Amino acid sequence: MSTATTTADALGTAVPVLSFSPVVLSVPGRPVDLHVRVSAPATGTSLPVILLSHGHGPSNNLSSLNGYAPLANFWAAHGFVVVQPTHLTSSTLTHLVADAPGAPDFWRSRAEDMTHILDRLDVIENAVPQLAGRIDHTKIALAGHSLGGFTAALLLGAGLTDPETGNVVHLVEPRIKAGVLLAAPGRGGEVLNGPMAEQWPIIGAVDFSTMTAPALVVAGDKDDSRHFTDMGPDWHADPYTLAPGPKTLLTLFGAEHGLGGIAGYDAAETTDENPERVAALAQLTAAYLHTQLHPGASTWQIACEALTAGLDPTGQVESK
């Protein structure tokens, strides 16, 4: 029998998950109340928190608090409290907010949603049955997919040139200790030359040079976003390439923009459906954030060795 420590050993045994939604927060000036889903392990104390920012996507409901169950459930089963807001960009809200200030990208509102959640984390904690007193409010992490990765970049320190005013805006949230950017957009400038670039100028307005917080950038080596750029899959590695350390880049082999199907179980629009890839990504992201929030833990190292080595590696990792 092998004595090698596996990722499962490092993360611990999965426990049942409690999921509660919606927790409704009234936010002054927001055109609709902020709805969040909270998923938490049924047992444990001093639990760290992951804020999860959804992307856009073609589905009606996955761009909301109801998406990303393959990640949210795994993270919660392995000791994290996962808080998922429905941002104003959600397809479920389009009929209500299409003419609201900030539409259609709501870039500022998306980031502010996370600050509102952290400001009222005690309210959220006490609203969820069996959760009161079990959260460690000092251990906060963030993850975001696609447009959610864009939001995560801002909260981790990236600057943004407001297309309307020309002013540089910083929405960094210092309470967030580390982040995971999943298939996030890359740089602007000349490489932002696809047909969607004019419709979403905000995508190219980010300056990664001030994104100083620790982050894991996840990019699929087949994620070729021609609607934004002809730079190829490397564009999604820009938050790693252009940001200062400490940063880690996880390149997933064979992955397209859905990274195997993280937005939902059996999502038909996932172009690269691969449950094994999703499972590996869930383990790797949980391990990365566990190590970031528990300095000295070997969880990330163990996960990397288990999932990026051997004859059929999930991907490759580099750090700076």
N, C-alpha and C positions, 0 to 999 in steps of 0.2 A: 504494500500500500504506500502511495506517495505521501511524503511528509511536507510537500510544498504547500504554502499557504495560497488559497484561491481567493478570487474576488469575493465570492460568497462568504468565505470565512471572515474576510476583512470588514465587509459591510454588516455582517451579522445576519441572523435569521430573519426572514420577512415576517412581519406581524400583521394582523388584520387592520384594515384602514377604516376610519370614520370619515365620511364626506358629508359636508353640511353646506347647503346653499338655498336661496341666496342670503348672505348677510348684506343688508342694505345700509349704505352710508349716504346721508344727505350732504352734498357739497355745495356751498354757496357759489352761484354763478355757473355751475355745471348744468347743461340743459336737461339732463335726466340724472336720477340718483345713481350712485356708484354701486354696482352689484358685484359681490365677490363670492367665490367658492373656496371653502377651506377643507383641505384633506389632511388628516393627521393620523399617526399611529395610535392604535387603541391603548397602548401602554407606553411608559417611559416618561421621564421628566427632563428638564433643562434642554428642551427640544429646539434645535436651530430652525430657522425659517428660510424658505425659498419663495421669493416673489416670481411669478411666472407670467411673462408678457406674451400674449398670443400674436400671431401674424395675421395676414389678410386671408388670402386663399379663396377658392371658388365656392366652398361650402357655405351654407347659410349659418350654421350653428357652431361649427368648430372654431370660428373666430370669436370666441366668447369664453365665459367661465366654464363652459361645458366641453372645451377642447382639451387636447393634449393628455388624455387619460393614460396612454402608455408610459409617459414620463411621470406625471403627477402621482399616479398610483404606486409606481415603483419607489419613487422618492419617499412618499409617505410611509410605505411599508418598511422602509429602512431608516426611519428615525427623523425625518424632516416634517415640518408643518408647511404645506404648500398652499399659498394664497394666490388665487387667480382672479383678476378683475376682468370685467367686460369693458374694454376700452370703447370710446366713441366711434372708432373706426369699424366696429363689429357690424357685419352684415345684418345682424338681428336688430340694429338700431337705425339703419340707414333711413327708413321712412320717418323717423322722429327727428333726426339731427342733420339732415342733408343740407339745410340752409343755415345751420348754426355757425357762429364765428369759429374759424379754425378748420372747417371742412375743406377738403375731404381727408386730409392726412392727420389732423389733430395732433401734430407732433408734440406740442407743448402739453396738451391735456394728457396724452398717454404717459408722459414722464411724471406729471403731477399726480396722476392716479396712484403711483407707487408711494409718493411722499405722503399723500392723504392716508394711505393704508398704514404706513409706519407711524404717522401721528396718532392714529387711533387703534393701534395694535391691541391695546388693552381692552378696548370696546369689542373688537372682533373676538379676542380670546374669551371674553366673558359671555359672548353671544352664542358660542358653539358649545353644546353640551359636552361635558367631561373634558374640556380643554383648559379651563381656568387654572392658572398657576403652574402650567406645564411648559410654557415657552421661555426660552432664554432670549431676552430682548436685545442682548449684545451680539448675538450670532445671526446676522442677516446676510443672505445671499440673494442673487438675482439671476434669472435665466430668461432668454427671449429668443423666439424663432422668427427669422425673416424680418418683417417690420418690427417685430418684438426685439430682434437683435439690434436694430437701429435705436429703439427706445433704451435698451440696456446700455448701449454705448454712451448715450447722453448722461445717464445716471451714474456711470462709472467714470465720467470726467471729460468725455469728448466735447469739444466746442461745436457750435453751430452758427453759421451766418444766416440770420433771419432774411429770407428772400424779400420780405416786404419792407424792412427797414434798413437792411445792410449792416445791422449791429450784430456783434458776436454775442451769443447767449450761452451761458453755462448753467446747466440744471443738475450738476453733480449732487449726489445724495451721500453724504459722508457716513451715514449709518450702515450703508451697504459695504460689506467687507470684501466681497469677491463676486465675480459674475461668470456666466456662460453665454456666449453668443453663438447661436445656432443658425448657420446659413444666412448670416447678416449681410446687408449691402456693404459695398466697398466705397472706394474713393469717387470723387466727382471730377470736374475738369474735363479734359479732352476725351478721356476714356468713357465718360458718361454720354454715349452717342447713339443709344438705341431709341426705338420709337416711343418708349414710355418716359424717356428722360425729360421731355418738355412738360409732360403732364404731372410729373412728380419731381420738380426741381429740388425739393427739400432733401431728396436722397443724396444728392451730390454736395450738400452744404455742410457736411460733417468734417471736422478736423480731429483726427485721431491722435494727434501729437500730444494732447493734454489728457488722454485717457490713461491715467496713471494707476488705477486700481488693478489688483491681480485679476486676470481673466483667462478663461479657456475659450479659444476661438475654434469652432468646429466648422469645417468646410468639406463638402463632397467633391471628389475629384471629377465628377461628371455633372456638376451643377453649373451649367453654361447658360447664364441669364442674358440671352441675346436681346431681350426686350429693353434692357438697360445698357448693355455694353458688349463690345466685341472682344473684351479682354480675356474672356474665357473663365474657367473655374477659379483661377488665381484671384479674381476680383473679390471673392468671398473670404480670402485670406488677408485682405487689406487691414482689417482691425488688428491683426497680429503684426503684419509687416510694418505698418505705419505708426503703431503705438509704442510707447516706451515699455520696458519690462517693469515688473515681472509679468510675462505673458507666456502662454502655451498654445501651440497650434496642433489640433488633432485633425488630420486629413483622413476622411473615411473613404475606403476604396469602393468604387462602384456606386457611390451615393449621388443622387440628384437632389433637387431642392427640398424634397420631403424627407430626406435623410432616412429613407426606408419606411416611412409612415408614422412619424411621431405625432401628427396632428390629431389622430383618432384611430381607434381600432377599426380595421377593415375599411379605411377611407378609399372610396373607389377612384378618386382623382389622384391618388399617390402614384407617381410615375415610376417609382422604383421600389415598390412594396417588398419588404424584406424583414420579416419578424425577427430574424436572428440579429440583423444590424441594429434594429431598434432596441432589442434587449441588451446588446453590448453597449450601445450609446447610453442607455439608462444607467448601466453599471459604471461606466467611465465618468459620466457627469456627477453621479452621486459620490463616487470616490474622490474626484477632484474637489468638490465643495466640502466634503467631510474633512479632507486634509487642510484646506484653506481655513476652515472654521475651528479646527483642532490642530494647531501647529505642532509639528513633530510626529503626527500620525503617519503611518506608512501606507495608508489605504490607497492613495493614488499610485504610488510606486508598484504596489502589488497588482492593481488593476491593469496598469500599462504592461507589465510583464506578462500577464495572463492573456490579454486581448490583442496585443499588437506584436506578438512574437509567434513563432511556430510556422507551420506550413501554410496556414490559411488565416493570416492576420486580418483583423477588422480594419486596420488603418495604420498610420505612422504618426509619431509624436515628435515634435521639436519644441524647445523652450529657450527663452532668453530672459 
